[in-house]
């Protein structure tokens, strides 16, 4: 949070259950809902976090978005 409050971007790289735990917190999901969360290989989740630490928005960028581009 301190880095976000200073206008910095924060990148977290992880996998599987580690990401699910973070997504559960950021999206305020229940146990049953988070069990259905699947993060695809190479997908990037971009969250907009407000000054209060709450999620204001989310964008999912696909790993396939840049296929075919040089």
PQR file of N, CA, C, O and H, with PARSE charges and radii, in Angstrom:
ATOM      1  N   UNK A   1       0.824  -1.203   0.000 -0.4000 1.5000
ATOM      2  CA  UNK A   1       0.000   0.000   0.000 -0.0000 2.0000
ATOM      3  C   UNK A   1       0.864   1.260   0.000  0.5500 1.7000
ATOM      4  O   UNK A   1       0.530   2.211  -0.708 -0.5500 1.4000
ATOM      5  N   UNK A   2       1.952   1.310   0.759 -0.4000 1.5000
ATOM      6  CA  UNK A   2       2.745   2.547   0.736 -0.0000 2.0000
ATOM      7  C   UNK A   2       3.229   2.914  -0.672  0.5500 1.7000
ATOM      8  O   UNK A   2       3.196   4.086  -1.046 -0.5500 1.4000
ATOM      9  H   UNK A   2       2.223   0.538   1.334  0.4000 1.0000
ATOM     10  N   UNK A   3       3.673   1.931  -1.450 -0.4000 1.5000
ATOM     11  CA  UNK A   3       4.125   2.213  -2.816 -0.0000 2.0000
ATOM     12  C   UNK A   3       2.969   2.709  -3.682  0.5500 1.7000
ATOM     13  O   UNK A   3       3.148   3.632  -4.477 -0.5500 1.4000
ATOM     14  H   UNK A   3       3.699   0.979  -1.146  0.4000 1.0000
ATOM     15  N   UNK A   4       1.797   2.113  -3.540 -0.4000 1.5000
ATOM     16  CA  UNK A   4       0.639   2.548  -4.311 -0.0000 2.0000
ATOM     17  C   UNK A   4       0.266   3.979  -3.952  0.5500 1.7000
ATOM     18  O   UNK A   4      -0.069   4.774  -4.830 -0.5500 1.4000
ATOM     19  H   UNK A   4       1.652   1.364  -2.894  0.4000 1.0000
ATOM     20  N   UNK A   5       0.321   4.307  -2.677 -0.4000 1.5000
ATOM     21  CA  UNK A   5      -0.013   5.666  -2.240 -0.0000 2.0000
ATOM     22  C   UNK A   5       0.975   6.691  -2.760  0.5500 1.7000
ATOM     23  O   UNK A   5       0.652   7.875  -2.855 -0.5500 1.4000
ATOM     24  H   UNK A   5       0.593   3.662  -1.964  0.4000 1.0000
ATOM     25  N   UNK A   6       2.179   6.246  -3.097 -0.4000 1.5000
ATOM     26  CA  UNK A   6       3.187   7.148  -3.668 -0.0000 2.0000
ATOM     27  C   UNK A   6       3.135   7.151  -5.197  0.5500 1.7000
ATOM     28  O   UNK A   6       4.051   7.655  -5.845 -0.5500 1.4000
ATOM     29  H   UNK A   6       2.441   5.284  -3.020  0.4000 1.0000
ATOM     30  N   UNK A   7       2.071   6.594  -5.773 -0.4000 1.5000
ATOM     31  CA  UNK A   7       1.873   6.633  -7.215 -0.0000 2.0000
ATOM     32  C   UNK A   7       2.652   5.592  -7.989  0.5500 1.7000
ATOM     33  O   UNK A   7       2.730   5.662  -9.216 -0.5500 1.4000
ATOM     34  H   UNK A   7       1.326   6.185  -5.246  0.4000 1.0000
ATOM     35  N   UNK A   8       3.231   4.626  -7.291 -0.4000 1.5000
ATOM     36  CA  UNK A   8       3.998   3.584  -7.972 -0.0000 2.0000
ATOM     37  C   UNK A   8       3.086   2.423  -8.367  0.5500 1.7000
ATOM     38  O   UNK A   8       2.035   2.207  -7.763 -0.5500 1.4000
ATOM     39  H   UNK A   8       3.167   4.569  -6.295  0.4000 1.0000
ATOM     40  N   UNK A   9       3.500   1.695  -9.374 -0.4000 1.5000
ATOM     41  CA  UNK A   9       2.827   0.455  -9.747 -0.0000 2.0000
ATOM     42  C   UNK A   9       3.510  -0.687  -9.020  0.5500 1.7000
ATOM     43  O   UNK A   9       4.718  -0.646  -8.785 -0.5500 1.4000
ATOM     44  H   UNK A   9       4.354   1.871  -9.865  0.4000 1.0000
ATOM     45  N   UNK A  10       2.748  -1.698  -8.665 -0.4000 1.5000
ATOM     46  CA  UNK A  10       3.285  -2.866  -7.965 -0.0000 2.0000
ATOM     47  C   UNK A  10       2.929  -4.101  -8.784  0.5500 1.7000
ATOM     48  O   UNK A  10       1.771  -4.298  -9.152 -0.5500 1.4000
ATOM     49  H   UNK A  10       1.767  -1.731  -8.855  0.4000 1.0000
ATOM     50  N   UNK A  11       3.925  -4.927  -9.065 -0.4000 1.5000
ATOM     51  CA  UNK A  11       3.687  -6.158  -9.812 -0.0000 2.0000
ATOM     52  C   UNK A  11       3.945  -7.347  -8.897  0.5500 1.7000
ATOM     53  O   UNK A  11       4.968  -7.415  -8.215 -0.5500 1.4000
ATOM     54  H   UNK A  11       4.865  -4.767  -8.766  0.4000 1.0000
ATOM     55  N   UNK A  12       3.009  -8.275  -8.895 -0.4000 1.5000
ATOM     56  CA  UNK A  12       3.147  -9.505  -8.113 -0.0000 2.0000
ATOM     57  C   UNK A  12       3.100 -10.667  -9.097  0.5500 1.7000
ATOM     58  O   UNK A  12       2.176 -10.775  -9.903 -0.5500 1.4000
ATOM     59  H   UNK A  12       2.178  -8.220  -9.449  0.4000 1.0000
ATOM     60  N   UNK A  13       4.094 -11.525  -9.023 -0.4000 1.5000
ATOM     61  CA  UNK A  13       4.157 -12.687  -9.901 -0.0000 2.0000
ATOM     62  C   UNK A  13       4.051 -13.928  -9.026  0.5500 1.7000
ATOM     63  O   UNK A  13       4.847 -14.118  -8.106 -0.5500 1.4000
ATOM     64  H   UNK A  13       4.845 -11.437  -8.368  0.4000 1.0000
ATOM     65  N   UNK A  14       3.068 -14.769  -9.316 -0.4000 1.5000
ATOM     66  CA  UNK A  14       2.843 -15.973  -8.507 -0.0000 2.0000
ATOM     67  C   UNK A  14       2.043 -16.954  -9.347  0.5500 1.7000
ATOM     68  O   UNK A  14       1.894 -16.767 -10.555 -0.5500 1.4000
ATOM     69  H   UNK A  14       2.421 -14.615 -10.063  0.4000 1.0000
ATOM     70  N   UNK A  15       1.529 -17.998  -8.712 -0.4000 1.5000
ATOM     71  CA  UNK A  15       0.740 -18.990  -9.430 -0.0000 2.0000
ATOM     72  C   UNK A  15      -0.343 -19.558  -8.536  0.5500 1.7000
ATOM     73  O   UNK A  15      -0.331 -19.394  -7.316 -0.5500 1.4000
ATOM     74  H   UNK A  15       1.650 -18.150  -7.731  0.4000 1.0000
ATOM     75  N   UNK A  16      -1.290 -20.240  -9.195 -0.4000 1.5000
ATOM     76  CA  UNK A  16      -2.317 -21.033  -8.537 -0.0000 2.0000
ATOM     77  C   UNK A  16      -2.943 -20.470  -7.281  0.5500 1.7000
ATOM     78  O   UNK A  16      -3.526 -19.387  -7.285 -0.5500 1.4000
ATOM     79  H   UNK A  16      -1.300 -20.374 -10.186  0.4000 1.0000
ATOM     80  N   UNK A  17      -2.810 -21.226  -6.206 -0.4000 1.5000
ATOM     81  CA  UNK A  17      -3.480 -20.874  -4.954 -0.0000 2.0000
ATOM     82  C   UNK A  17      -2.979 -19.565  -4.357  0.5500 1.7000
ATOM     83  O   UNK A  17      -3.725 -18.874  -3.664 -0.5500 1.4000
ATOM     84  H   UNK A  17      -2.336 -22.106  -6.203  0.4000 1.0000
ATOM     85  N   UNK A  18      -1.736 -19.224  -4.618 -0.4000 1.5000
ATOM     86  CA  UNK A  18      -1.215 -17.946  -4.130 -0.0000 2.0000
ATOM     87  C   UNK A  18      -1.998 -16.798  -4.757  0.5500 1.7000
ATOM     88  O   UNK A  18      -2.394 -15.858  -4.067 -0.5500 1.4000
ATOM     89  H   UNK A  18      -1.129 -19.786  -5.180  0.4000 1.0000
ATOM     90  N   UNK A  19      -2.216 -16.878  -6.059 -0.4000 1.5000
ATOM     91  CA  UNK A  19      -2.994 -15.838  -6.739 -0.0000 2.0000
ATOM     92  C   UNK A  19      -4.448 -15.849  -6.288  0.5500 1.7000
ATOM     93  O   UNK A  19      -5.053 -14.790  -6.123 -0.5500 1.4000
ATOM     94  H   UNK A  19      -1.895 -17.641  -6.619  0.4000 1.0000
ATOM     95  N   UNK A  20      -5.007 -17.020  -6.090 -0.4000 1.5000
ATOM     96  CA  UNK A  20      -6.396 -17.099  -5.625 -0.0000 2.0000
ATOM     97  C   UNK A  20      -6.574 -16.397  -4.284  0.5500 1.7000
ATOM     98  O   UNK A  20      -7.568 -15.704  -4.069 -0.5500 1.4000
ATOM     99  H   UNK A  20      -4.515 -17.881  -6.224  0.4000 1.0000
ATOM    100  N   UNK A  21      -5.626 -16.574  -3.394 -0.4000 1.5000
ATOM    101  CA  UNK A  21      -5.714 -15.915  -2.084 -0.0000 2.0000
ATOM    102  C   UNK A  21      -5.693 -14.400  -2.244  0.5500 1.7000
ATOM    103  O   UNK A  21      -6.452 -13.693  -1.582 -0.5500 1.4000
ATOM    104  H   UNK A  21      -4.818 -17.138  -3.568  0.4000 1.0000
ATOM    105  N   UNK A  22      -4.833 -13.904  -3.113 -0.4000 1.5000
ATOM    106  CA  UNK A  22      -4.760 -12.461  -3.339 -0.0000 2.0000
ATOM    107  C   UNK A  22      -6.035 -11.948  -4.011  0.5500 1.7000
ATOM    108  O   UNK A  22      -6.570 -10.908  -3.628 -0.5500 1.4000
ATOM    109  H   UNK A  22      -4.216 -14.478  -3.651  0.4000 1.0000
ATOM    110  N   UNK A  23      -6.513 -12.680  -5.009 -0.4000 1.5000
ATOM    111  CA  UNK A  23      -7.746 -12.297  -5.698 -0.0000 2.0000
ATOM    112  C   UNK A  23      -8.928 -12.314  -4.722  0.5500 1.7000
ATOM    113  O   UNK A  23      -9.784 -11.430  -4.766 -0.5500 1.4000
ATOM    114  H   UNK A  23      -6.078 -13.525  -5.321  0.4000 1.0000
ATOM    115  N   UNK A  24      -8.973 -13.310  -3.849 -0.4000 1.5000
ATOM    116  CA  UNK A  24     -10.046 -13.383  -2.844 -0.0000 2.0000
ATOM    117  C   UNK A  24     -10.072 -12.116  -2.005  0.5500 1.7000
ATOM    118  O   UNK A  24     -11.137 -11.563  -1.730 -0.5500 1.4000
ATOM    119  H   UNK A  24      -8.278 -14.028  -3.813  0.4000 1.0000
ATOM    120  N   UNK A  25      -8.898 -11.663  -1.603 -0.4000 1.5000
ATOM    121  CA  UNK A  25      -8.809 -10.450  -0.781 -0.0000 2.0000
ATOM    122  C   UNK A  25      -9.185  -9.206  -1.595  0.5500 1.7000
ATOM    123  O   UNK A  25      -9.992  -8.389  -1.150 -0.5500 1.4000
ATOM    124  H   UNK A  25      -8.033 -12.112  -1.826  0.4000 1.0000
ATOM    125  N   UNK A  26      -8.602  -9.068  -2.779 -0.4000 1.5000
ATOM    126  CA  UNK A  26      -8.832  -7.872  -3.586 -0.0000 2.0000
ATOM    127  C   UNK A  26     -10.270  -7.742  -4.056  0.5500 1.7000
ATOM    128  O   UNK A  26     -10.795  -6.634  -4.160 -0.5500 1.4000
ATOM    129  H   UNK A  26      -7.947  -9.732  -3.141  0.4000 1.0000
ATOM    130  N   UNK A  27     -10.913  -8.875  -4.341 -0.4000 1.5000
ATOM    131  CA  UNK A  27     -12.278  -8.848  -4.874 -0.0000 2.0000
ATOM    132  C   UNK A  27     -13.330  -9.182  -3.830  0.5500 1.7000
ATOM    133  O   UNK A  27     -14.518  -9.258  -4.143 -0.5500 1.4000
ATOM    134  H   UNK A  27     -10.487  -9.776  -4.256  0.4000 1.0000
ATOM    135  N   UNK A  28     -12.900  -9.380  -2.588 -0.4000 1.5000
ATOM    136  CA  UNK A  28     -13.806  -9.681  -1.477 -0.0000 2.0000
ATOM    137  C   UNK A  28     -14.715 -10.871  -1.816  0.5500 1.7000
ATOM    138  O   UNK A  28     -15.938 -10.802  -1.692 -0.5500 1.4000
ATOM    139  H   UNK A  28     -11.935  -9.318  -2.333  0.4000 1.0000
ATOM    140  N   UNK A  29     -14.070 -11.966  -2.249 -0.4000 1.5000
ATOM    141  CA  UNK A  29     -14.800 -13.175  -2.620 -0.0000 2.0000
ATOM    142  C   UNK A  29     -14.931 -14.126  -1.434  0.5500 1.7000
ATOM    143  O   UNK A  29     -14.080 -14.152  -0.545 -0.5500 1.4000
ATOM    144  H   UNK A  29     -13.076 -12.022  -2.350  0.4000 1.0000
ATOM    145  N   UNK A  30     -15.992 -14.892  -1.437 -0.4000 1.5000
ATOM    146  CA  UNK A  30     -16.174 -15.930  -0.427 -0.0000 2.0000
ATOM    147  C   UNK A  30     -15.407 -17.189  -0.810  0.5500 1.7000
ATOM    148  O   UNK A  30     -14.866 -17.286  -1.912 -0.5500 1.4000
ATOM    149  H   UNK A  30     -16.683 -14.871  -2.159  0.4000 1.0000
ATOM    150  N   UNK A  31     -15.364 -18.145   0.100 -0.4000 1.5000
ATOM    151  CA  UNK A  31     -14.630 -19.390  -0.119 -0.0000 2.0000
ATOM    152  C   UNK A  31     -15.128 -20.147  -1.355  0.5500 1.7000
ATOM    153  O   UNK A  31     -14.327 -20.645  -2.146 -0.5500 1.4000
ATOM    154  H   UNK A  31     -15.804 -18.066   0.995  0.4000 1.0000
ATOM    155  N   UNK A  32     -16.439 -20.230  -1.516 -0.4000 1.5000
ATOM    156  CA  UNK A  32     -16.987 -20.970  -2.657 -0.0000 2.0000
ATOM    157  C   UNK A  32     -16.698 -20.257  -3.971  0.5500 1.7000
ATOM    158  O   UNK A  32     -16.383 -20.904  -4.970 -0.5500 1.4000
ATOM    159  H   UNK A  32     -17.090 -19.825  -0.873  0.4000 1.0000
ATOM    160  N   UNK A  33     -16.801 -18.944  -3.979 -0.4000 1.5000
ATOM    161  CA  UNK A  33     -16.565 -18.181  -5.209 -0.0000 2.0000
ATOM    162  C   UNK A  33     -15.111 -18.260  -5.644  0.5500 1.7000
ATOM    163  O   UNK A  33     -14.823 -18.383  -6.835 -0.5500 1.4000
ATOM    164  H   UNK A  33     -17.057 -18.419  -3.167  0.4000 1.0000
ATOM    165  N   UNK A  34     -14.200 -18.191  -4.696 -0.4000 1.5000
ATOM    166  CA  UNK A  34     -12.777 -18.195  -5.060 -0.0000 2.0000
ATOM    167  C   UNK A  34     -12.346 -19.569  -5.574  0.5500 1.7000
ATOM    168  O   UNK A  34     -11.369 -19.668  -6.316 -0.5500 1.4000
ATOM    169  H   UNK A  34     -14.434 -18.092  -3.729  0.4000 1.0000
ATOM    170  N   UNK A  35     -13.048 -20.606  -5.199 -0.4000 1.5000
ATOM    171  CA  UNK A  35     -12.718 -21.949  -5.680 -0.0000 2.0000
ATOM    172  C   UNK A  35     -12.918 -22.061  -7.188  0.5500 1.7000
ATOM    173  O   UNK A  35     -12.301 -22.909  -7.833 -0.5500 1.4000
ATOM    174  H   UNK A  35     -13.842 -20.525  -4.596  0.4000 1.0000
ATOM    175  N   UNK A  36     -13.774 -21.212  -7.752 -0.4000 1.5000
ATOM    176  CA  UNK A  36     -14.044 -21.225  -9.189 -0.0000 2.0000
ATOM    177  C   UNK A  36     -13.104 -20.314  -9.981  0.5500 1.7000
ATOM    178  O   UNK A  36     -13.183 -20.273 -11.209 -0.5500 1.4000
ATOM    179  H   UNK A  36     -14.275 -20.523  -7.228  0.4000 1.0000
ATOM    180  N   UNK A  37     -12.226 -19.593  -9.308 -0.4000 1.5000
ATOM    181  CA  UNK A  37     -11.318 -18.668  -9.992 -0.0000 2.0000
ATOM    182  C   UNK A  37     -10.215 -19.455 -10.695  0.5500 1.7000
ATOM    183  O   UNK A  37      -9.526 -20.268 -10.080 -0.5500 1.4000
ATOM    184  H   UNK A  37     -12.162 -19.626  -8.311  0.4000 1.0000
ATOM    185  N   UNK A  38     -10.065 -19.203 -11.975 -0.4000 1.5000
ATOM    186  CA  UNK A  38      -8.998 -19.812 -12.764 -0.0000 2.0000
ATOM    187  C   UNK A  38      -8.224 -18.692 -13.447  0.5500 1.7000
ATOM    188  O   UNK A  38      -8.798 -17.906 -14.200 -0.5500 1.4000
ATOM    189  H   UNK A  38     -10.625 -18.542 -12.474  0.4000 1.0000
ATOM    190  N   UNK A  39      -6.940 -18.619 -13.188 -0.4000 1.5000
ATOM    191  CA  UNK A  39      -6.084 -17.641 -13.842 -0.0000 2.0000
ATOM    192  C   UNK A  39      -5.316 -18.393 -14.921  0.5500 1.7000
ATOM    193  O   UNK A  39      -4.554 -19.316 -14.631 -0.5500 1.4000
ATOM    194  H   UNK A  39      -6.474 -19.257 -12.576  0.4000 1.0000
ATOM    195  N   UNK A  40      -5.526 -17.989 -16.158 -0.4000 1.5000
ATOM    196  CA  UNK A  40      -4.876 -18.660 -17.274 -0.0000 2.0000
ATOM    197  C   UNK A  40      -3.388 -18.365 -17.330  0.5500 1.7000
ATOM    198  O   UNK A  40      -2.923 -17.344 -16.825 -0.5500 1.4000
ATOM    199  H   UNK A  40      -6.145 -17.240 -16.393  0.4000 1.0000
ATOM    200  N   UNK A  41      -2.653 -19.270 -17.947 -0.4000 1.5000
ATOM    201  CA  UNK A  41      -1.220 -19.094 -18.112 -0.0000 2.0000
ATOM    202  C   UNK A  41      -0.948 -17.816 -18.888  0.5500 1.7000
ATOM    203  O   UNK A  41      -1.474 -17.622 -19.984 -0.5500 1.4000
ATOM    204  H   UNK A  41      -3.031 -20.100 -18.358  0.4000 1.0000
ATOM    205  N   UNK A  42      -0.139 -16.962 -18.326 -0.4000 1.5000
ATOM    206  CA  UNK A  42       0.240 -15.715 -18.976 -0.0000 2.0000
ATOM    207  C   UNK A  42      -0.774 -14.601 -18.870  0.5500 1.7000
ATOM    208  O   UNK A  42      -0.534 -13.511 -19.390 -0.5500 1.4000
ATOM    209  H   UNK A  42       0.288 -17.120 -17.436  0.4000 1.0000
ATOM    210  N   UNK A  43      -1.901 -14.832 -18.214 -0.4000 1.5000
ATOM    211  CA  UNK A  43      -2.879 -13.757 -18.034 -0.0000 2.0000
ATOM    212  C   UNK A  43      -2.350 -12.760 -17.017  0.5500 1.7000
ATOM    213  O   UNK A  43      -1.667 -13.116 -16.056 -0.5500 1.4000
ATOM    214  H   UNK A  43      -2.095 -15.717 -17.792  0.4000 1.0000
ATOM    215  N   UNK A  44      -2.684 -11.511 -17.256 -0.4000 1.5000
ATOM    216  CA  UNK A  44      -2.279 -10.443 -16.344 -0.0000 2.0000
ATOM    217  C   UNK A  44      -3.541  -9.784 -15.805  0.5500 1.7000
ATOM    218  O   UNK A  44      -4.392  -9.335 -16.573 -0.5500 1.4000
ATOM    219  H   UNK A  44      -3.238 -11.221 -18.037  0.4000 1.0000
ATOM    220  N   UNK A  45      -3.656  -9.728 -14.489 -0.4000 1.5000
ATOM    221  CA  UNK A  45      -4.764  -9.035 -13.848 -0.0000 2.0000
ATOM    222  C   UNK A  45      -4.242  -7.679 -13.391  0.5500 1.7000
ATOM    223  O   UNK A  45      -3.271  -7.593 -12.639 -0.5500 1.4000
ATOM    224  H   UNK A  45      -2.964 -10.092 -13.866  0.4000 1.0000
ATOM    225  N   UNK A  46      -4.895  -6.630 -13.852 -0.4000 1.5000
ATOM    226  CA  UNK A  46      -4.503  -5.273 -13.484 -0.0000 2.0000
ATOM    227  C   UNK A  46      -5.621  -4.700 -12.622  0.5500 1.7000
ATOM    228  O   UNK A  46      -6.756  -4.554 -13.074 -0.5500 1.4000
ATOM    229  H   UNK A  46      -5.684  -6.699 -14.463  0.4000 1.0000
ATOM    230  N   UNK A  47      -5.286  -4.379 -11.377 -0.4000 1.5000
ATOM    231  CA  UNK A  47      -6.260  -3.821 -10.440 -0.0000 2.0000
ATOM    232  C   UNK A  47      -5.999  -2.346 -10.234  0.5500 1.7000
ATOM    233  O   UNK A  47      -4.849  -1.913 -10.158 -0.5500 1.4000
ATOM    234  H   UNK A  47      -4.364  -4.498 -11.010  0.4000 1.0000
ATOM    235  N   UNK A  48      -7.072  -1.575 -10.145 -0.4000 1.5000
ATOM    236  CA  UNK A  48      -6.995  -0.172  -9.759 -0.0000 2.0000
ATOM    237  C   UNK A  48      -7.364  -0.129  -8.280  0.5500 1.7000
ATOM    238  O   UNK A  48      -8.497  -0.423  -7.899 -0.5500 1.4000
ATOM    239  H   UNK A  48      -8.006  -1.927 -10.206  0.4000 1.0000
ATOM    240  N   UNK A  49      -6.398   0.240  -7.464 -0.4000 1.5000
ATOM    241  CA  UNK A  49      -6.602   0.270  -6.011 -0.0000 2.0000
ATOM    242  C   UNK A  49      -6.699   1.723  -5.551  0.5500 1.7000
ATOM    243  O   UNK A  49      -5.822   2.536  -5.844 -0.5500 1.4000
ATOM    244  H   UNK A  49      -5.478   0.479  -7.773  0.4000 1.0000
ATOM    245  N   UNK A  50      -7.763   2.039  -4.835 -0.4000 1.5000
ATOM    246  CA  UNK A  50      -7.956   3.391  -4.333 -0.0000 2.0000
ATOM    247  C   UNK A  50      -7.088   3.673  -3.117  0.5500 1.7000
ATOM    248  O   UNK A  50      -6.453   2.772  -2.568 -0.5500 1.4000
ATOM    249  H   UNK A  50      -8.476   1.379  -4.597  0.4000 1.0000
ATOM    250  N   UNK A  51      -7.071   4.914  -2.710 -0.4000 1.5000
ATOM    251  CA  UNK A  51      -6.272   5.330  -1.553 -0.0000 2.0000
ATOM    252  C   UNK A  51      -6.689   4.615  -0.278  0.5500 1.7000
ATOM    253  O   UNK A  51      -5.897   4.491   0.656 -0.5500 1.4000
ATOM    254  H   UNK A  51      -7.587   5.646  -3.156  0.4000 1.0000
ATOM    255  N   UNK A  52      -7.931   4.145  -0.237 -0.4000 1.5000
ATOM    256  CA  UNK A  52      -8.437   3.437   0.942 -0.0000 2.0000
ATOM    257  C   UNK A  52      -8.074   1.948   0.924  0.5500 1.7000
ATOM    258  O   UNK A  52      -8.418   1.210   1.847 -0.5500 1.4000
ATOM    259  H   UNK A  52      -8.574   4.246  -0.996  0.4000 1.0000
ATOM    260  N   UNK A  53      -7.373   1.511  -0.140 -0.4000 1.5000
ATOM    261  CA  UNK A  53      -6.973   0.108  -0.241 -0.0000 2.0000
ATOM    262  C   UNK A  53      -8.014  -0.793  -0.873  0.5500 1.7000
ATOM    263  O   UNK A  53      -7.799  -1.999  -0.996 -0.5500 1.4000
ATOM    264  H   UNK A  53      -7.093   2.111  -0.890  0.4000 1.0000
ATOM    265  N   UNK A  54      -9.135  -0.226  -1.275 -0.4000 1.5000
ATOM    266  CA  UNK A  54     -10.206  -1.011  -1.893 -0.0000 2.0000
ATOM    267  C   UNK A  54     -10.033  -1.028  -3.411  0.5500 1.7000
ATOM    268  O   UNK A  54      -9.523  -0.076  -4.001 -0.5500 1.4000
ATOM    269  H   UNK A  54      -9.310   0.754  -1.175  0.4000 1.0000
ATOM    270  N   UNK A  55     -10.461  -2.115  -4.023 -0.4000 1.5000
ATOM    271  CA  UNK A  55     -10.368  -2.264  -5.469 -0.0000 2.0000
ATOM    272  C   UNK A  55     -11.436  -1.425  -6.155  0.5500 1.7000
ATOM    273  O   UNK A  55     -12.626  -1.559  -5.872 -0.5500 1.4000
ATOM    274  H   UNK A  55     -10.875  -2.889  -3.543  0.4000 1.0000
ATOM    275  N   UNK A  56     -10.992  -0.553  -7.067 -0.4000 1.5000
ATOM    276  CA  UNK A  56     -11.917   0.281  -7.836 -0.0000 2.0000
ATOM    277  C   UNK A  56     -12.245  -0.325  -9.194  0.5500 1.7000
ATOM    278  O   UNK A  56     -13.285  -0.016  -9.777 -0.5500 1.4000
ATOM    279  H   UNK A  56     -10.025  -0.444  -7.297  0.4000 1.0000
ATOM    280  N   UNK A  57     -11.378  -1.173  -9.693 -0.4000 1.5000
ATOM    281  CA  UNK A  57     -11.604  -1.763 -11.000 -0.0000 2.0000
ATOM    282  C   UNK A  57     -10.579  -2.839 -11.296  0.5500 1.7000
ATOM    283  O   UNK A  57      -9.566  -2.963 -10.608 -0.5500 1.4000
ATOM    284  H   UNK A  57     -10.534  -1.424  -9.220  0.4000 1.0000
ATOM    285  N   UNK A  58     -10.860  -3.619 -12.339 -0.4000 1.5000
ATOM    286  CA  UNK A  58      -9.981  -4.722 -12.703 -0.0000 2.0000
ATOM    287  C   UNK A  58     -10.015  -4.903 -14.208  0.5500 1.7000
ATOM    288  O   UNK A  58     -11.067  -4.791 -14.837 -0.5500 1.4000
ATOM    289  H   UNK A  58     -11.683  -3.518 -12.898  0.4000 1.0000
ATOM    290  N   UNK A  59      -8.847  -5.184 -14.780 -0.4000 1.5000
ATOM    291  CA  UNK A  59      -8.731  -5.481 -16.203 -0.0000 2.0000
ATOM    292  C   UNK A  59      -7.939  -6.777 -16.327  0.5500 1.7000
ATOM    293  O   UNK A  59      -6.929  -6.957 -15.646 -0.5500 1.4000
ATOM    294  H   UNK A  59      -7.993  -5.275 -14.269  0.4000 1.0000
ATOM    295  N   UNK A  60      -8.391  -7.674 -17.187 -0.4000 1.5000
ATOM    296  CA  UNK A  60      -7.659  -8.911 -17.447 -0.0000 2.0000
ATOM    297  C   UNK A  60      -7.065  -8.802 -18.837  0.5500 1.7000
ATOM    298  O   UNK A  60      -7.784  -8.614 -19.818 -0.5500 1.4000
ATOM    299  H   UNK A  60      -9.211  -7.527 -17.740  0.4000 1.0000
ATOM    300  N   UNK A  61      -5.758  -8.922 -18.916 -0.4000 1.5000
ATOM    301  CA  UNK A  61      -5.062  -8.869 -20.198 -0.0000 2.0000
ATOM    302  C   UNK A  61      -4.654 -10.292 -20.569  0.5500 1.7000
ATOM    303  O   UNK A  61      -3.972 -10.978 -19.807 -0.5500 1.4000
ATOM    304  H   UNK A  61      -5.174  -9.075 -18.119  0.4000 1.0000
ATOM    305  N   UNK A  62      -5.074 -10.709 -21.726 -0.4000 1.5000
ATOM    306  CA  UNK A  62      -4.831 -12.066 -22.193 -0.0000 2.0000
ATOM    307  C   UNK A  62      -3.411 -12.256 -22.693  0.5500 1.7000
ATOM    308  O   UNK A  62      -2.803 -11.347 -23.259 -0.5500 1.4000
ATOM    309  H   UNK A  62      -5.627 -10.152 -22.345  0.4000 1.0000
ATOM    310  N   UNK A  63      -2.907 -13.438 -22.474 -0.4000 1.5000
ATOM    311  CA  UNK A  63      -1.571 -13.785 -22.978 -0.0000 2.0000
ATOM    312  C   UNK A  63      -1.573 -13.808 -24.496  0.5500 1.7000
ATOM    313  O   UNK A  63      -0.519 -13.641 -25.109 -0.5500 1.4000
ATOM    314  H   UNK A  63      -3.401 -14.176 -22.015  0.4000 1.0000
ATOM    315  N   UNK A  64      -2.715 -14.006 -25.113 -0.4000 1.5000
ATOM    316  CA  UNK A  64      -2.821 -14.093 -26.564 -0.0000 2.0000
ATOM    317  C   UNK A  64      -2.991 -12.744 -27.233  0.5500 1.7000
ATOM    318  O   UNK A  64      -3.037 -12.670 -28.461 -0.5500 1.4000
ATOM    319  H   UNK A  64      -3.571 -14.141 -24.615  0.4000 1.0000
ATOM    320  N   UNK A  65      -3.084 -11.674 -26.456 -0.4000 1.5000
ATOM    321  CA  UNK A  65      -3.355 -10.354 -27.013 -0.0000 2.0000
ATOM    322  C   UNK A  65      -2.282  -9.892 -27.990  0.5500 1.7000
ATOM    323  O   UNK A  65      -2.583  -9.156 -28.930 -0.5500 1.4000
ATOM    324  H   UNK A  65      -3.046 -11.734 -25.459  0.4000 1.0000
ATOM    325  N   UNK A  66      -1.036 -10.310 -27.784 -0.4000 1.5000
ATOM    326  CA  UNK A  66       0.032  -9.826 -28.645 -0.0000 2.0000
ATOM    327  C   UNK A  66       0.473 -10.850 -29.691  0.5500 1.7000
ATOM    328  O   UNK A  66       1.443 -10.607 -30.409 -0.5500 1.4000
ATOM    329  H   UNK A  66      -0.792 -10.908 -27.020  0.4000 1.0000
ATOM    330  N   UNK A  67      -0.213 -11.983 -29.794 -0.4000 1.5000
ATOM    331  CA  UNK A  67       0.150 -12.996 -30.788 -0.0000 2.0000
ATOM    332  C   UNK A  67       0.080 -12.401 -32.188  0.5500 1.7000
ATOM    333  O   UNK A  67      -0.864 -11.690 -32.535 -0.5500 1.4000
ATOM    334  H   UNK A  67      -1.001 -12.180 -29.211  0.4000 1.0000
ATOM    335  N   UNK A  68       1.091 -12.705 -32.974 -0.4000 1.5000
ATOM    336  CA  UNK A  68       1.122 -12.233 -34.338 -0.0000 2.0000
ATOM    337  C   UNK A  68       1.738 -10.867 -34.493  0.5500 1.7000
ATOM    338  O   UNK A  68       1.985 -10.436 -35.619 -0.5500 1.4000
ATOM    339  H   UNK A  68       1.857 -13.283 -32.692  0.4000 1.0000
ATOM    340  N   UNK A  69       1.997 -10.166 -33.405 -0.4000 1.5000
ATOM    341  CA  UNK A  69       2.621  -8.846 -33.483 -0.0000 2.0000
ATOM    342  C   UNK A  69       4.125  -9.006 -33.404  0.5500 1.7000
ATOM    343  O   UNK A  69       4.636  -9.866 -32.687 -0.5500 1.4000
ATOM    344  H   UNK A  69       1.797 -10.516 -32.489  0.4000 1.0000
ATOM    345  N   UNK A  70       4.819  -8.179 -34.140 -0.4000 1.5000
ATOM    346  CA  UNK A  70       6.284  -8.224 -34.138 -0.0000 2.0000
ATOM    347  C   UNK A  70       6.822  -6.959 -33.525  0.5500 1.7000
ATOM    348  O   UNK A  70       8.037  -6.790 -33.425 -0.5500 1.4000
ATOM    349  H   UNK A  70       4.403  -7.480 -34.722  0.4000 1.0000
TER
END
